């Protein structure tokens, strides 16, 4: 009408139910993805149980769960088993799994190693320190790390191998003991003799660059692989007694009496060999070509048998080098562990296998099964089992330890 003002009435719009439904669905999906990622990243939020066959078909005698990730192979001293994680060192009663004590020790997932001798436990820690605790009460006795005078023969070796580490990062490679002295080798650094109780350095001997040296002893003499050269040192003074070119040693040394066993990369072939350390004579060798594998890294000795693991598992007569048996299990495999008439070895997928020590027949397997199929817990094959009396102590699933009587 003339003179009448037009008015606009504003009402509530009708809801777009399709948009609301899509928003709700997206919100729920986002929540599920977030929860799933948390589960995938954390092994401790996923229910896992051990699944065993054969000799592992029985229930474990006891189970222990750590608060954080296990970063080293357990060690045994007396009636206790010691576990190192990324945050703590645990001492457990071997027969019951009860916690005896725990102490702060920052383990490194890349380089941590654990050792025990008499009433001492040595732990290599994050950023290269080595710490010594009493085995009985967990009291920290001393902690030591190499300081600023580190001058590697080839500095690029450290940078290339340990890109995340500072230039003076010298992780512990091996430790052996005699008469309350710890003999420690470090990557690209030195062989050091420590007074176990006080942590004082008794003597040191320089090692060449790019050396992942391991050391063993008979109490009087130390045998150290320093790249291509095997050296014998007087354990009291650190004096070099003799040295011999044996080719590049690629695994741990094993000493039984006067017989030294090692896995070597030679110019013309790679092999496992035996040496008489009293005469420095080579007794026998087994070529990798004979075994049909590129590498055997771990060696274990037991009652006349030498057991090697790496790309395969093989049993060798330690007297003459004859091959007793070889499994068809494909590596990488961790260090062999012997208990009674079984050889145990851990595979890259964290499955533990048991073999008959006489003929290599597969007797059982143990793995972890997850409630979430996409998150199967795994740990390094290096973290193999250890033996206490008739118990097999097995780290499995990242933060659990199981004891089996097989």
Helices and strands as residue ranges (DSSP letters): H 17-41, G 43-45, E 48-54, E 62-65, E 75-77, E 80-84, E 88-93, E 99-104, E 114-117, E 120-124, G 126-128, E 130-134, E 140-144, H 155-161, E 172-178, E 181-186, E 190-195, E 201-206, E 215-217, E 221-226, E 229-234, E 240-245, E 248-249, E 254-256, E 259-265, E 270-276, E 281-287, H 288-291, E 296-302, E 305-310, E 313-317, E 323-326, E 337-339, E 342-346, E 352-356, E 362-370, E 386-388, E 391-396, E 400-404
